[in-house]
């Protein structure tokens, strides 16, 4: 019973904070403290989203494709490089500082170069998403590989286990929590990276739509796009959480066991 009340409280707190923000937003818009053309009310934003929903979905589908393709490629590259850095210590010392340096470069500065080199199609957008999502997954996996219990590795070596068997049965399970933590961060960045790249060149996508409505000073539609980007990003993060639950079923068992022990105590 106590655990259930704690779960309800944990859900009500963020919902209450969100409702408070909406109330303050509505109050500022309705009172005229901030003009409506500068800060549309929540109702204006939702109305714009409903009115232009088919057009928004057309642009959103392009941005989602760019985000998903870039995320998949970024995860695959990050996995390969993390495995190589874990295997070869010299490679880690040579490459890891370069990866850190790449994260100090603003994506808004890279996007024009990618458009110049690759044109106005999906290629520069996907490339920017790969650059944006690559680092959290690579670093998370590398930290996960390093967190492996050395006694477990020594035990498998004493049993004449191969390097692949150690990697499969010890390192991969130990690195999964780190991997999914990095993947959640990357999933939240993916859509934003795609939209930023679309600002600077393209024919379709939410970033292109935002550029058009901004020039028309239709800020209610701008806020509608922002809301849609938030929804898509949250859905991607939820998908990552579902994949994590499927890949790590023992976490659910552990939570149930902990709950049972607390009730017993």
N, C-alpha and C positions, 0 to 999 in steps of 0.2 A: 504494500500500500504506500509506504514511504517513497519507494523508488518510483512508483507511478506518479505521485504528486511532484516529485523532482523533475520528471520528464515533462509534465504539463507546464511547470514553471519555466523550464528551459525553453519551451516553445513559445510561451506567452511573452517572455521578456523581449526577444527580437521583434515579435509582432507588435508589441506596444510601442517600441522605439520607432518602428516604421510608421505606425499610425500617427505618432506625435509629429514626425517630420512632415507627413502629408497634411496634418492639421495646420502646422505653422506655414507651410507652403501655400495652402489655400487661403489662410488669413492674410498673408502678405499680398496675394493677388487680388482677393476680393476687396480689401480695404483701399487699394490704390496706392499703397506705400511704394510698391514697385509696379511700374506700368505694365499692362498686359502684353504689350508687344515685346517687352524685355523678359518677362517671366510669365508665360502662359499658366493658367490654373491647371490643376490636375485634370479637371473635366475637359478643358480645351485640348489637352494632350491626348486623352483617351478618345475624344471625338475625332481628332485628326487621324488617330490610328485606325479607327473603325471606317472612316470615310475613304481613306486611301489604302485600305488593307490589301486588296488584290495587287496593286502596284508595288506595295512594300514587300509582299511575299515574293514577287518576281525578282526584286533586287536582293532580298534576303537569301533566296536559294543560291544565287551566285556567290555571295559572301560565305555562306555555310560550306559550299563546296570547296572554296579556297582555304577556309579554315581547317576543314577535315583533312583534305589532301596534304596541306602543309604540316598538320599535326602528326599524321601517320608517318610521313617522310622524316620529320624531325625526330620522332621517337625511334624509328629504325636506325637512323644515323647515330643518335645518342647511345643506343644500346650497343651498337658495334664499336663505337669509340670507347665507351666505358669499359667494355670487355677487354679491348686492346690495351688500355691504360692500366687496367688491373693486372694484366698478364705481363706487361713490359714496363718496369718502373722508370726507365729512361724516357719512354714515350710520355708518361704522365708528367714528368718534370719538364719536358719540352713543350707539351701541348696545353696543359692546364692553365699556365699564365696567359697564353694567347686567348683561351676561351674567356677568361676573366676580362681581358682587354676588350674583346668584342662586345661585352655587355655594357661598357661605358660609352659606346657610340650610340647616339640617339637614333631610333628607327626612322624618325621623320627626316633625318639627314641621309639615310641609306636609300630610302624609297625613290627619290628622283633619279639616282644613279641606276637602280635596277630597271626603272621604266625606260631610261635612255638606252641601256644595254639590251633589254629583252622585249621592248615594245609595250603596247597597251593591252595585251591579252592577260590571261590568268597566270602566266609564268612568273612575272615579277612579284605578283601578290603571294603566290604560293612560296616563292623563295624567301620573302620577308617573314612569312609565318614560320617557315623552317628555322630561320635565324632567331626568331623571337622565342620559339618553343623548345629549341634544342638544348639550351644551357641548363634549365632546371632539371630536366630528366637525366642528362649526362652526369651532372654533379650529384644528384640524388642516388643514382645507381652506383657511382663510384664510392660514395660514403657507405652505401649498403654493403658493397663487397668488402670494404674495410672493417665493417662491424661484425664480421663472422667470428664466431668463437674459435680461437686457435686450437682449443682442446678437441673440438669436433673435427677439425681438419686433420689434426695429428692422429685421431682415432681411425679415420678413414685411410690415412696413409699407412698406418700399421696393419691394415687389412688389405694392403696392396691395391687400393682404389686408384683408378687412373685420374688424371687431371680433369677430364671431362666429367667423371662421376662425382668428384668433389664439387665441381662447379654446379652440376645439376642438382645434387641432393643437399648441398649445404649453402653454397653462395646464393643461388637463385632464391630459395625460400627466405633467407635472411635479408635479402635486398628488396623484397617485394614491398614492405611498408614504405621504404625510402623512395622506391620507384613511383608508387601511386601518389605520394605526397608531391613529388615533382611533377607528375602528370596532371594533378589537379591545378597546380599553378599554370602549367603550360596550356591547359584547356581554357582557363580564364583569359589567357593572353591571345589565344589563337584568333578569335573573332575580332578583337581590337586591332591586332596586327593586320588582318585583312582589310578592315575598314580604313586604317591609316594609309595603307598603300593605295587604296582606291581614291583617296582624296587627290592624289597627284597625277592621276591618269587612268582612264578606263572608260568603258561604255555602259557597264552595268555594275550593280552592287550597292550596298547601303552607303558606302562612302561617296559614290557618285551621286546618289540621291540626296545625301546631306549637302553636298556642294551646290546642287541645283536649288534646293529650298532655302539655303542660306542666302544665295544671291537674290532670291525673291523675298527675303525677310519674312518667310513663313516659319516663325520660330516654334509655333505649335507642332508643326511637322518635324522640326529638328528634335524636339523633346520626345515625340513619338518614336523616332528612329533610335534615340538613346534608350528608351524603354525596351524596344525590341531587341537591341544589342544585349541589354542586361538579361532579358529572358532567355535568349539563345545561349549566352555564356553560362547561365545557371543550369540550363538543361544539359549542356556538355559536361559540366562538373558533376551533375547528378548521374549522368551516364558513366562517368569514371568511377563514382562511388558504387554503382551497381556492378561494374566489372570487378572492382576490388572485392566486393562481397562474394562474387562467384569464384574469384581466383584464390581467396583466402577464407574458406568457410570456417576455419578454426577460430577466427576472431569472434564470430557470432557465438560459438560454443563457449569461448572464454568469457564473454560478457554475461551469458546466461549463468555460467558457473559462479562468477563473481557476485551476481545478483542473489543467487541462492545462498552463498556463504554469508552475505550481508544480512539477509533475512533471518538466517539461522542464528547468527551472532546477536 
